[in-house]
Amino acid sequence: MYLDQAKKQEIFGKYGKSNTDTGSAESQIALFTYRIAHLTEHLKKNHKDHVTTRSLTMLVGKRRALLDYLYDRDVERYRAIVKALGLRR
């Protein structure tokens, strides 16, 4: 599987407050970004996979909603996570 428990712990440790911080907006945004990158690579090879295309669209929407939430609550945290992940916005 592309996303095992060790990889999740690495993502949460790098972007969250601790390795067990799975609920903060930053850690969820980082996890969604990793999943989006994986699905994008899959779709480059399998362009007719419409289920994955829909899943990718839904994930991008979830990440966008979390980014909007973070922007409304704390602009500095928003700017930090966008810069750390290299997102365009």
GUDO-109293 format. One record per residue: residue in three letters; x, y, z of N, C-alpha, C in turn. Coordinates in pm, whole numbers, padded with zeros to 5 digits, always signed. Example, Ala and Ser with C-alpha at 12.3 -4.5 7.8 and 13.67 -1.06 7.14 Angstrom:
<nodes>
ALA+01319-00569+00780+01230-00450+00780+01320-00330+00780;SER+01285-00225+00708+01367-00106+00714+01290+00003+00787;
</nodes>
This chain:
<nodes>
MET+00084-00118+00000+00000+00000+00000+00088+00125+00000;TYR+00046+00227-00068+00129+00345-00083+00137+00429+00044;LEU+00038+00419+00131+00035+00502+00251+00022+00411+00373;ASP+00137+00369+00426+00134+00284+00544+00141+00368+00671;GLN+00133+00301+00783+00129+00370+00912+00256+00451+00937;ALA+00371+00400+00895+00497+00471+00917+00500+00602+00838;LYS+00449+00600+00716+00446+00722+00635+00352+00826+00695;LYS+00238+00781+00747+00145+00872+00813+00210+00936+00935;GLN+00279+00856+01014+00347+00909+01133+00452+01011+01095;GLU+00522+00987+00985+00622+01081+00936+00557+01214+00897;ILE+00446+01207+00825+00376+01328+00783+00323+01404+00904;PHE+00261+01332+00997+00206+01398+01116+00316+01455+01203;GLY+00429+01387+01211+00541+01439+01290+00603+01564+01229;LYS+00606+01569+01097+00669+01683+01030+00580+01807+01029;TYR+00450+01789+01007+00362+01904+00990+00268+01927+01109;GLY+00246+01827+01192+00159+01843+01307+00238+01887+01430;LYS+00170+01889+01542+00235+01929+01666+00315+01814+01726;SER+00274+01690+01697+00346+01572+01743+00313+01457+01648;ASN+00370+01339+01674+00343+01224+01588+00199+01176+01600;THR+00136+01204+01713-00002+01159+01733-00103+01267+01701;ASP-00058+01381+01649-00148+01491+01615-00208+01466+01478;THR-00324+01400+01478-00388+01369+01351-00504+01462+01320;GLY-00541+01549+01413-00659+01629+01396-00637+01772+01358;SER-00515+01821+01369-00492+01962+01337-00507+01984+01186;ALA-00543+02105+01151-00564+02137+01009-00436+02117+00929;GLU-00323+02154+00987-00196+02141+00914-00164+01996+00881;SER-00184+01906+00978-00151+01766+00953-00248+01705+00851;GLN-00375+01742+00856-00471+01690+00759-00441+01744+00619;ILE-00406+01871+00609-00372+01930+00479-00249+01860+00421;ALA-00150+01833+00504-00030+01765+00457-00063+01623+00409;LEU-00148+01553+00483-00187+01418+00442-00265+01421+00311;PHE-00358+01515+00297-00434+01527+00172-00341+01560+00056;THR-00241+01644+00079-00147+01681-00026-00069+01559-00074;TYR-00026+01475+00019+00045+01353-00017-00045+01261-00101;ARG-00170+01245-00057-00263+01160-00130-00295+01217-00267;ILE-00309+01349-00278-00336+01413-00406-00221+01390-00502;ALA-00099+01402-00454+00018+01378-00540+00020+01234-00590;HIS-00014+01140-00503-00016+00999-00542-00124+00973-00648;LEU-00243+01027-00627-00351+01006-00724-00322+01074-00857;THR-00254+01188-00852-00218+01257-00976-00123+01173-01059;GLU-00025+01111-00994+00067+01022-01066-00006+00902-01123;HIS-00101+00848-01047-00179+00734-01096-00259+00773-01221;LEU-00317+00892-01219-00399+00935-01332-00317+00969-01456;LYS-00189+01000-01438-00105+01023-01556-00088+00894-01637;LYS-00089+00780-01567-00075+00651-01635-00209+00593-01675;ASN-00315+00624-01598-00447+00565-01619-00550+00676-01637;HIS-00545+00742-01749-00627+00861-01769-00776+00831-01782;LYS-00815+00706-01803-00956+00673-01816-01019+00627-01683;ASP-00944+00635-01576-00993+00592-01444-01079+00704-01384;HIS-01208+00697-01411-01298+00805-01370-01328+00805-01221;VAL-01323+00689-01157-01346+00682-01013-01233+00754-00939;THR-01112+00733-00981-00999+00801-00920-01004+00951-00949;THR-01049+00988-01067-01064+01130-01099-01161+01197-01004;ARG-01272+01130-00977-01370+01184-00883-01312+01191-00742;SER-01242+01089-00701-01179+01087-00569-01078+01201-00556;LEU-01002+01224-00660-00904+01332-00659-00974+01467-00646;THR-01082+01486-00719-01157+01611-00712-01213+01634-00572;MET-01263+01527-00510-01317+01540-00375-01207+01573-00274;LEU-01090+01512-00290-00978+01540-00199-00931+01684-00213;VAL-00924+01733-00334-00883+01872-00356-00983+01966-00290;GLY-01111+01933-00298-01214+02015-00234-01202+02013-00083;LYS-01173+01897-00026-01155+01888+00119-01034+01969+00164;ARG-00925+01958+00088-00805+02035+00123-00832+02184+00112;ARG-00904+02224+00007-00938+02366-00011-01023+02417+00106;ALA-01118+02336+00152-01203+02375+00265-01120+02391+00392;LEU-01025+02300+00414-00939+02313+00532-00848+02435+00521;LEU-00798+02462+00402-00715+02581+00384-00796+02708+00406;ASP-00920+02712+00359-01006+02827+00383-01034+02845+00532;TYR-01058+02734+00602-01080+02738+00745-00958+02795+00817;LEU-00842+02746+00780-00719+02792+00844-00691+02939+00813;TYR-00725+02981+00692-00706+03122+00653-00796+03212+00737;ASP-00919+03169+00763-01012+03248+00844-00969+03254+00990;ARG-00911+03145+01042-00877+03138+01184-00742+03201+01217;ASP-00640+03166+01137-00504+03211+01168-00425+03220+01038;VAL-00405+03342+00991-00340+03365+00862-00194+03320+00865;GLU-00126+03336+00977+00015+03298+00985+00033+03147+00971;ARG-00053+03069+01035-00047+02923+01021-00078+02883+00877;TYR-00173+02953+00814-00208+02927+00674-00087+02952+00585;ARG-00023+03065+00601+00092+03098+00518+00207+03000+00539;ALA+00225+02956+00664+00333+02862+00695+00310+02727+00626;ILE+00188+02676+00631+00163+02544+00571+00166+02552+00418;VAL+00118+02662+00362+00124+02677+00216+00268+02684+00169;LYS+00352+02754+00243+00493+02764+00208+00564+02631+00227;ALA+00534+02561+00337+00601+02434+00365+00567+02328+00262;LEU+00442+02327+00215+00400+02226+00119+00421+02269-00025;GLY+00451+02396-00047+00474+02446-00181+00347+02455-00264;LEU+00237+02489-00199+00110+02501-00269+00099+02637-00337;ARG+00029+02640-00447+00004+02767-00516-00123+02828-00459;ARG-00118+02955-00430-00238+03026-00385-00201+03170-00362;
</nodes>
